């Protein structure tokens, strides 16, 4: 928070200890909730690849489903946890999957999660 304000940054980024999750902060230093990031990333993928499937956990419903439907995609709910998300993504050949925990999974990254890809897409 303080670094974003001090440096007048447009965006703040923080990672967890093993860099498989990234957390984003707006220009005022406020934390951006995971459901907004998942919706934003889903929209970005669907703009380039309409009709694709997006996997989400049960905690990410209203914004994710709205964004996916508005962008001509299919939202599919999965159980929480990387094993379940990856399994569902493979089953449905989904382009992207996201969890409230800030884990983001990508078909083009062998369905694995990455904390480096999301902030690059944002």
VMD Tcl script that builds the backbone (N, CA, C; Angstrom):
set m [mol new atoms 366]
animate dup $m
set s [atomselect $m all]
$s set {name element resname resid chain x y z} {
  {N N UNK 1 A 0.826 -1.195 0.000}
  {CA C UNK 1 A 0.000 0.000 0.000}
  {C C UNK 1 A 0.868 1.255 0.000}
  {N N UNK 2 A 1.764 1.342 0.951}
  {CA C UNK 2 A 2.594 2.547 1.084}
  {C C UNK 2 A 3.483 2.773 -0.131}
  {N N UNK 3 A 4.034 1.694 -0.691}
  {CA C UNK 3 A 4.926 1.834 -1.845}
  {C C UNK 3 A 4.174 2.363 -3.062}
  {N N UNK 4 A 2.942 1.921 -3.256}
  {CA C UNK 4 A 2.140 2.407 -4.383}
  {C C UNK 4 A 1.931 3.914 -4.257}
  {N N UNK 5 A 1.581 4.352 -3.072}
  {CA C UNK 5 A 1.356 5.784 -2.827}
  {C C UNK 5 A 2.658 6.564 -2.945}
  {N N UNK 6 A 3.698 6.084 -2.293}
  {CA C UNK 6 A 4.986 6.786 -2.273}
  {C C UNK 6 A 5.541 6.992 -3.674}
  {N N UNK 7 A 5.403 5.981 -4.531}
  {CA C UNK 7 A 5.980 6.046 -5.875}
  {C C UNK 7 A 4.965 6.462 -6.936}
  {N N UNK 8 A 3.764 6.822 -6.498}
  {CA C UNK 8 A 2.694 7.224 -7.415}
  {C C UNK 8 A 2.521 6.206 -8.544}
  {N N UNK 9 A 2.522 4.943 -8.166}
  {CA C UNK 9 A 2.408 3.859 -9.144}
  {C C UNK 9 A 0.964 3.699 -9.615}
  {N N UNK 10 A 0.812 3.216 -10.818}
  {CA C UNK 10 A -0.518 2.920 -11.354}
  {C C UNK 10 A -1.035 1.583 -10.856}
  {N N UNK 11 A -0.110 0.727 -10.421}
  {CA C UNK 11 A -0.462 -0.632 -10.019}
  {C C UNK 11 A 0.560 -1.135 -9.014}
  {N N UNK 12 A 0.095 -1.853 -8.013}
  {CA C UNK 12 A 0.988 -2.508 -7.063}
  {C C UNK 12 A 0.866 -4.013 -7.215}
  {N N UNK 13 A 1.972 -4.720 -7.055}
  {CA C UNK 13 A 1.989 -6.177 -7.201}
  {C C UNK 13 A 2.738 -6.782 -6.027}
  {N N UNK 14 A 2.174 -7.847 -5.465}
  {CA C UNK 14 A 2.845 -8.601 -4.401}
  {C C UNK 14 A 2.671 -10.082 -4.705}
  {N N UNK 15 A 3.679 -10.870 -4.361}
  {CA C UNK 15 A 3.623 -12.314 -4.579}
  {C C UNK 15 A 3.704 -13.044 -3.252}
  {N N UNK 16 A 3.240 -14.279 -3.267}
  {CA C UNK 16 A 3.428 -15.121 -2.087}
  {C C UNK 16 A 4.842 -15.686 -2.133}
  {N N UNK 17 A 5.201 -16.499 -1.153}
  {CA C UNK 17 A 6.572 -16.979 -0.999}
  {C C UNK 17 A 7.120 -17.797 -2.143}
  {N N UNK 18 A 6.272 -18.566 -2.827}
  {CA C UNK 18 A 6.776 -19.392 -3.932}
  {C C UNK 18 A 6.350 -18.855 -5.302}
  {N N UNK 19 A 5.848 -17.649 -5.345}
  {CA C UNK 19 A 5.510 -16.930 -6.577}
  {C C UNK 19 A 4.445 -17.610 -7.436}
  {N N UNK 20 A 3.609 -18.457 -6.823}
  {CA C UNK 20 A 2.541 -19.046 -7.632}
  {C C UNK 20 A 1.243 -18.242 -7.532}
  {N N UNK 21 A 1.248 -17.191 -6.723}
  {CA C UNK 21 A 0.090 -16.300 -6.611}
  {C C UNK 21 A 0.566 -14.859 -6.647}
  {N N UNK 22 A -0.210 -14.006 -7.300}
  {CA C UNK 22 A 0.102 -12.579 -7.243}
  {C C UNK 22 A -1.136 -11.826 -6.798}
  {N N UNK 23 A -0.891 -10.763 -6.076}
  {CA C UNK 23 A -1.952 -9.936 -5.522}
  {C C UNK 23 A -1.771 -8.530 -6.083}
  {N N UNK 24 A -2.859 -7.930 -6.509}
  {CA C UNK 24 A -2.778 -6.634 -7.164}
  {C C UNK 24 A -3.436 -5.544 -6.321}
  {N N UNK 25 A -2.888 -4.342 -6.453}
  {CA C UNK 25 A -3.364 -3.172 -5.725}
  {C C UNK 25 A -3.584 -2.046 -6.727}
  {N N UNK 26 A -4.652 -1.284 -6.545}
  {CA C UNK 26 A -4.931 -0.194 -7.476}
  {C C UNK 26 A -4.031 1.014 -7.195}
  {N N UNK 27 A -4.237 2.080 -7.957}
  {CA C UNK 27 A -3.370 3.259 -7.858}
  {C C UNK 27 A -3.476 3.980 -6.517}
  {N N UNK 28 A -4.500 3.662 -5.728}
  {CA C UNK 28 A -4.613 4.253 -4.386}
  {C C UNK 28 A -4.017 3.339 -3.318}
  {N N UNK 29 A -3.488 2.187 -3.743}
  {CA C UNK 29 A -2.900 1.238 -2.811}
  {C C UNK 29 A -3.890 0.249 -2.236}
  {N N UNK 30 A -5.142 0.308 -2.685}
  {CA C UNK 30 A -6.172 -0.607 -2.183}
  {C C UNK 30 A -6.056 -1.966 -2.864}
  {N N UNK 31 A -6.209 -3.014 -2.073}
  {CA C UNK 31 A -6.177 -4.388 -2.569}
  {C C UNK 31 A -7.353 -4.620 -3.519}
  {N N UNK 32 A -7.077 -5.269 -4.644}
  {CA C UNK 32 A -8.126 -5.621 -5.604}
  {C C UNK 32 A -8.511 -7.072 -5.345}
  {N N UNK 33 A -9.750 -7.300 -4.971}
  {CA C UNK 33 A -10.228 -8.638 -4.624}
  {C C UNK 33 A -10.086 -9.610 -5.795}
  {N N UNK 34 A -9.854 -10.867 -5.454}
  {CA C UNK 34 A -9.631 -11.910 -6.445}
  {C C UNK 34 A -10.737 -12.064 -7.460}
  {N N UNK 35 A -11.992 -11.876 -7.050}
  {CA C UNK 35 A -13.084 -12.068 -7.999}
  {C C UNK 35 A -13.063 -11.022 -9.106}
  {N N UNK 36 A -12.525 -9.848 -8.844}
  {CA C UNK 36 A -12.389 -8.856 -9.906}
  {C C UNK 36 A -11.276 -9.242 -10.874}
  {N N UNK 37 A -10.175 -9.754 -10.342}
  {CA C UNK 37 A -9.052 -10.145 -11.200}
  {C C UNK 37 A -9.440 -11.328 -12.079}
  {N N UNK 38 A -10.111 -12.322 -11.508}
  {CA C UNK 38 A -10.544 -13.477 -12.309}
  {C C UNK 38 A -11.493 -13.017 -13.415}
  {N N UNK 39 A -12.424 -12.138 -13.089}
  {CA C UNK 39 A -13.334 -11.616 -14.110}
  {C C UNK 39 A -12.600 -10.851 -15.194}
  {N N UNK 40 A -11.638 -10.036 -14.797}
  {CA C UNK 40 A -10.848 -9.256 -15.750}
  {C C UNK 40 A -10.043 -10.161 -16.676}
  {N N UNK 41 A -9.386 -11.171 -16.108}
  {CA C UNK 41 A -8.595 -12.083 -16.930}
  {C C UNK 41 A -9.488 -12.927 -17.829}
  {N N UNK 42 A -10.633 -13.361 -17.316}
  {CA C UNK 42 A -11.582 -14.113 -18.148}
  {C C UNK 42 A -11.994 -13.266 -19.349}
  {N N UNK 43 A -12.310 -12.006 -19.097}
  {CA C UNK 43 A -12.692 -11.103 -20.179}
  {C C UNK 43 A -11.570 -10.971 -21.209}
  {N N UNK 44 A -10.340 -10.807 -20.748}
  {CA C UNK 44 A -9.203 -10.659 -21.662}
  {C C UNK 44 A -9.051 -11.886 -22.558}
  {N N UNK 45 A -9.181 -13.075 -21.981}
  {CA C UNK 45 A -9.075 -14.291 -22.787}
  {C C UNK 45 A -10.230 -14.411 -23.768}
  {N N UNK 46 A -11.436 -14.082 -23.340}
  {CA C UNK 46 A -12.610 -14.248 -24.195}
  {C C UNK 46 A -12.686 -13.217 -25.307}
  {N N UNK 47 A -12.096 -12.067 -25.128}
  {CA C UNK 47 A -12.042 -11.082 -26.212}
  {C C UNK 47 A -11.229 -11.648 -27.369}
  {N N UNK 48 A -10.132 -12.311 -27.042}
  {CA C UNK 48 A -9.272 -12.886 -28.084}
  {C C UNK 48 A -9.751 -14.254 -28.555}
  {N N UNK 49 A -10.445 -14.978 -27.681}
  {CA C UNK 49 A -10.883 -16.344 -27.998}
  {C C UNK 49 A -12.328 -16.545 -27.525}
  {N N UNK 50 A -13.302 -16.018 -28.288}
  {CA C UNK 50 A -14.703 -16.156 -27.884}
  {C C UNK 50 A -15.123 -17.627 -27.810}
  {N N UNK 51 A -16.162 -17.876 -27.041}
  {CA C UNK 51 A -16.754 -19.206 -26.897}
  {C C UNK 51 A -15.938 -20.150 -26.023}
  {N N UNK 52 A -14.837 -19.689 -25.471}
  {CA C UNK 52 A -14.001 -20.561 -24.640}
  {C C UNK 52 A -14.646 -20.795 -23.278}
  {N N UNK 53 A -14.112 -21.773 -22.574}
  {CA C UNK 53 A -14.592 -22.126 -21.240}
  {C C UNK 53 A -13.646 -21.561 -20.182}
  {N N UNK 54 A -14.248 -21.067 -19.110}
  {CA C UNK 54 A -13.522 -20.488 -17.983}
  {C C UNK 54 A -13.923 -21.263 -16.733}
  {N N UNK 55 A -12.940 -21.762 -15.996}
  {CA C UNK 55 A -13.195 -22.513 -14.768}
  {C C UNK 55 A -13.031 -21.572 -13.574}
  {N N UNK 56 A -13.944 -21.684 -12.626}
  {CA C UNK 56 A -13.853 -20.862 -11.417}
  {C C UNK 56 A -14.255 -21.691 -10.214}
  {N N UNK 57 A -13.807 -21.265 -9.038}
  {CA C UNK 57 A -14.189 -21.979 -7.815}
  {C C UNK 57 A -15.534 -21.447 -7.314}
  {N N UNK 58 A -16.165 -22.135 -6.366}
  {CA C UNK 58 A -17.508 -21.741 -5.920}
  {C C UNK 58 A -17.575 -20.380 -5.228}
  {N N UNK 59 A -16.432 -19.859 -4.817}
  {CA C UNK 59 A -16.418 -18.552 -4.150}
  {C C UNK 59 A -16.441 -17.402 -5.147}
  {N N UNK 60 A -16.198 -17.713 -6.411}
  {CA C UNK 60 A -16.129 -16.684 -7.452}
  {C C UNK 60 A -17.306 -16.849 -8.398}
  {N N UNK 61 A -18.435 -16.349 -8.039}
  {CA C UNK 61 A -19.585 -16.602 -8.898}
  {C C UNK 61 A -20.096 -15.357 -9.605}
  {N N UNK 62 A -20.594 -14.383 -8.869}
  {CA C UNK 62 A -21.339 -13.303 -9.522}
  {C C UNK 62 A -20.532 -12.544 -10.563}
  {N N UNK 63 A -19.380 -12.013 -10.223}
  {CA C UNK 63 A -18.602 -11.225 -11.179}
  {C C UNK 63 A -18.037 -12.103 -12.284}
  {N N UNK 64 A -17.523 -13.261 -11.929}
  {CA C UNK 64 A -16.929 -14.144 -12.932}
  {C C UNK 64 A -17.977 -14.584 -13.946}
  {N N UNK 65 A -19.109 -15.062 -13.467}
  {CA C UNK 65 A -20.156 -15.517 -14.384}
  {C C UNK 65 A -20.637 -14.365 -15.262}
  {N N UNK 66 A -20.847 -13.193 -14.678}
  {CA C UNK 66 A -21.273 -12.029 -15.465}
  {C C UNK 66 A -20.268 -11.697 -16.560}
  {N N UNK 67 A -18.997 -11.636 -16.206}
  {CA C UNK 67 A -17.967 -11.287 -17.190}
  {C C UNK 67 A -17.869 -12.339 -18.290}
  {N N UNK 68 A -17.947 -13.598 -17.915}
  {CA C UNK 68 A -17.850 -14.677 -18.905}
  {C C UNK 68 A -19.049 -14.629 -19.850}
  {N N UNK 69 A -20.241 -14.489 -19.306}
  {CA C UNK 69 A -21.439 -14.451 -20.152}
  {C C UNK 69 A -21.460 -13.211 -21.038}
  {N N UNK 70 A -21.045 -12.063 -20.517}
  {CA C UNK 70 A -21.009 -10.830 -21.313}
  {C C UNK 70 A -20.018 -10.922 -22.465}
  {N N UNK 71 A -19.042 -11.814 -22.330}
  {CA C UNK 71 A -18.002 -11.939 -23.351}
  {C C UNK 71 A -18.090 -13.255 -24.112}
  {N N UNK 72 A -19.289 -13.822 -24.161}
  {CA C UNK 72 A -19.585 -15.001 -24.979}
  {C C UNK 72 A -18.760 -16.226 -24.639}
  {N N UNK 73 A -18.530 -16.439 -23.363}
  {CA C UNK 73 A -17.831 -17.639 -22.916}
  {C C UNK 73 A -18.752 -18.516 -22.095}
  {N N UNK 74 A -18.195 -19.601 -21.593}
  {CA C UNK 74 A -18.951 -20.525 -20.751}
  {C C UNK 74 A -18.256 -20.647 -19.402}
  {N N UNK 75 A -18.936 -20.242 -18.341}
  {CA C UNK 75 A -18.397 -20.348 -16.980}
  {C C UNK 75 A -18.725 -21.724 -16.420}
  {N N UNK 76 A -17.708 -22.398 -15.898}
  {CA C UNK 76 A -17.884 -23.729 -15.319}
  {C C UNK 76 A -17.323 -23.714 -13.904}
  {N N UNK 77 A -18.148 -24.083 -12.951}
  {CA C UNK 77 A -17.728 -24.106 -11.551}
  {C C UNK 77 A -17.031 -25.417 -11.220}
  {N N UNK 78 A -15.963 -25.325 -10.449}
  {CA C UNK 78 A -15.190 -26.477 -9.994}
  {C C UNK 78 A -15.076 -26.420 -8.478}
  {N N UNK 79 A -14.702 -27.519 -7.884}
  {CA C UNK 79 A -14.352 -27.511 -6.466}
  {C C UNK 79 A -13.090 -26.672 -6.283}
  {N N UNK 80 A -12.885 -26.181 -5.067}
  {CA C UNK 80 A -11.678 -25.413 -4.749}
  {C C UNK 80 A -10.456 -26.326 -4.723}
  {N N UNK 81 A -9.319 -25.761 -5.038}
  {CA C UNK 81 A -8.058 -26.492 -4.953}
  {C C UNK 81 A -7.450 -26.754 -6.309}
  {N N UNK 82 A -6.119 -26.678 -6.361}
  {CA C UNK 82 A -5.448 -26.789 -7.660}
  {C C UNK 82 A -5.695 -28.119 -8.352}
  {N N UNK 83 A -5.772 -29.215 -7.613}
  {CA C UNK 83 A -5.999 -30.518 -8.250}
  {C C UNK 83 A -7.357 -30.548 -8.951}
  {N N UNK 84 A -8.377 -30.005 -8.297}
  {CA C UNK 84 A -9.719 -30.003 -8.885}
  {C C UNK 84 A -9.820 -29.037 -10.061}
  {N N UNK 85 A -9.230 -27.864 -9.922}
  {CA C UNK 85 A -9.274 -26.872 -11.002}
  {C C UNK 85 A -8.566 -27.418 -12.240}
  {N N UNK 86 A -7.369 -27.963 -12.064}
  {CA C UNK 86 A -6.619 -28.505 -13.201}
  {C C UNK 86 A -7.371 -29.652 -13.861}
  {N N UNK 87 A -7.947 -30.528 -13.056}
  {CA C UNK 87 A -8.707 -31.658 -13.592}
  {C C UNK 87 A -9.898 -31.158 -14.421}
  {N N UNK 88 A -10.622 -30.186 -13.896}
  {CA C UNK 88 A -11.781 -29.642 -14.612}
  {C C UNK 88 A -11.346 -28.926 -15.886}
  {N N UNK 89 A -10.243 -28.208 -15.829}
  {CA C UNK 89 A -9.748 -27.518 -17.019}
  {C C UNK 89 A -9.382 -28.501 -18.112}
  {N N UNK 90 A -8.702 -29.577 -17.750}
  {CA C UNK 90 A -8.338 -30.590 -18.744}
  {C C UNK 90 A -9.587 -31.251 -19.326}
  {N N UNK 91 A -10.518 -31.584 -18.459}
  {CA C UNK 91 A -11.755 -32.241 -18.896}
  {C C UNK 91 A -12.501 -31.377 -19.915}
  {N N UNK 92 A -12.582 -30.075 -19.648}
  {CA C UNK 92 A -13.341 -29.164 -20.502}
  {C C UNK 92 A -12.483 -28.382 -21.492}
  {N N UNK 93 A -11.181 -28.631 -21.500}
  {CA C UNK 93 A -10.255 -27.906 -22.367}
  {C C UNK 93 A -10.404 -26.387 -22.186}
  {N N UNK 94 A -10.526 -25.962 -20.945}
  {CA C UNK 94 A -10.735 -24.544 -20.635}
  {C C UNK 94 A -9.465 -23.738 -20.879}
  {N N UNK 95 A -9.643 -22.529 -21.347}
  {CA C UNK 95 A -8.504 -21.659 -21.637}
  {C C UNK 95 A -7.891 -21.063 -20.373}
  {N N UNK 96 A -8.734 -20.879 -19.340}
  {CA C UNK 96 A -8.288 -20.191 -18.126}
  {C C UNK 96 A -9.105 -20.663 -16.936}
  {N N UNK 97 A -8.466 -20.681 -15.769}
  {CA C UNK 97 A -9.160 -20.984 -14.525}
  {C C UNK 97 A -8.639 -20.082 -13.423}
  {N N UNK 98 A -9.528 -19.668 -12.537}
  {CA C UNK 98 A -9.115 -18.789 -11.451}
  {C C UNK 98 A -9.795 -19.124 -10.144}
  {N N UNK 99 A -9.059 -18.887 -9.051}
  {CA C UNK 99 A -9.581 -19.116 -7.705}
  {C C UNK 99 A -9.499 -17.827 -6.890}
  {N N UNK 100 A -10.357 -17.736 -5.912}
  {CA C UNK 100 A -10.377 -16.597 -4.993}
  {C C UNK 100 A -9.029 -16.445 -4.283}
  {N N UNK 101 A -8.317 -17.537 -4.128}
  {CA C UNK 101 A -7.029 -17.548 -3.430}
  {C C UNK 101 A -5.904 -16.892 -4.225}
  {N N UNK 102 A -6.223 -16.346 -5.393}
  {CA C UNK 102 A -5.255 -15.694 -6.286}
  {C C UNK 102 A -4.414 -16.691 -7.066}
  {N N UNK 103 A -4.878 -17.930 -7.178}
  {CA C UNK 103 A -4.258 -18.884 -8.091}
  {C C UNK 103 A -4.922 -18.720 -9.454}
  {N N UNK 104 A -4.108 -18.647 -10.486}
  {CA C UNK 104 A -4.588 -18.493 -11.859}
  {C C UNK 104 A -3.933 -19.584 -12.698}
  {N N UNK 105 A -4.742 -20.281 -13.490}
  {CA C UNK 105 A -4.304 -21.444 -14.264}
  {C C UNK 105 A -4.515 -21.165 -15.748}
  {N N UNK 106 A -3.592 -21.679 -16.566}
  {CA C UNK 106 A -3.609 -21.343 -17.983}
  {C C UNK 106 A -3.419 -22.585 -18.847}
  {N N UNK 107 A -4.320 -22.771 -19.805}
  {CA C UNK 107 A -4.220 -23.911 -20.715}
  {C C UNK 107 A -2.873 -23.910 -21.433}
  {N N UNK 108 A -2.444 -22.750 -21.897}
  {CA C UNK 108 A -1.186 -22.663 -22.640}
  {C C UNK 108 A 0.048 -22.777 -21.750}
  {N N UNK 109 A -0.158 -22.960 -20.467}
  {CA C UNK 109 A 0.927 -23.177 -19.509}
  {C C UNK 109 A 0.735 -24.552 -18.870}
  {N N UNK 110 A 0.292 -25.501 -19.691}
  {CA C UNK 110 A 0.071 -26.897 -19.278}
  {C C UNK 110 A -0.917 -26.994 -18.109}
  {N N UNK 111 A -1.905 -26.098 -18.104}
  {CA C UNK 111 A -2.944 -26.056 -17.059}
  {C C UNK 111 A -2.374 -25.766 -15.668}
  {N N UNK 112 A -1.150 -25.296 -15.618}
  {CA C UNK 112 A -0.528 -24.990 -14.321}
  {C C UNK 112 A -0.862 -23.567 -13.894}
  {N N UNK 113 A -0.674 -23.319 -12.606}
  {CA C UNK 113 A -0.883 -21.976 -12.088}
  {C C UNK 113 A 0.425 -21.200 -12.155}
  {N N UNK 114 A 0.281 -19.900 -12.204}
  {CA C UNK 114 A 1.453 -19.033 -12.269}
  {C C UNK 114 A 1.117 -17.701 -11.620}
  {N N UNK 115 A 2.045 -17.191 -10.862}
  {CA C UNK 115 A 1.899 -15.859 -10.297}
  {C C UNK 115 A 2.551 -14.801 -11.162}
  {N N UNK 116 A 3.219 -15.217 -12.213}
  {CA C UNK 116 A 3.888 -14.260 -13.090}
  {C C UNK 116 A 3.010 -13.848 -14.267}
  {N N UNK 117 A 2.198 -14.754 -14.769}
  {CA C UNK 117 A 1.382 -14.463 -15.950}
  {C C UNK 117 A 0.271 -13.443 -15.672}
  {N N UNK 118 A -0.466 -13.541 -14.559}
  {CA C UNK 118 A -1.603 -12.628 -14.376}
  {C C UNK 118 A -1.255 -11.143 -14.434}
  {N N UNK 119 A -0.207 -10.736 -13.758}
  {CA C UNK 119 A 0.101 -9.303 -13.746}
  {C C UNK 119 A 0.564 -8.833 -15.117}
  {N N UNK 120 A 1.161 -9.713 -15.904}
  {CA C UNK 120 A 1.555 -9.344 -17.262}
  {C C UNK 120 A 0.325 -9.119 -18.142}
  {N N UNK 121 A -0.714 -9.910 -17.910}
  {CA C UNK 121 A -1.950 -9.754 -18.676}
  {C C UNK 121 A -2.723 -8.505 -18.265}
  {N N UNK 122 A -2.660 -8.179 -16.986}
  {CA C UNK 122 A -3.372 -6.987 -16.506}
  {C C UNK 122 A -2.692 -5.752 -17.074}
}
mol reanalyze $m
mol bondsrecalc $m
mol representation Tube
mol addrep $m
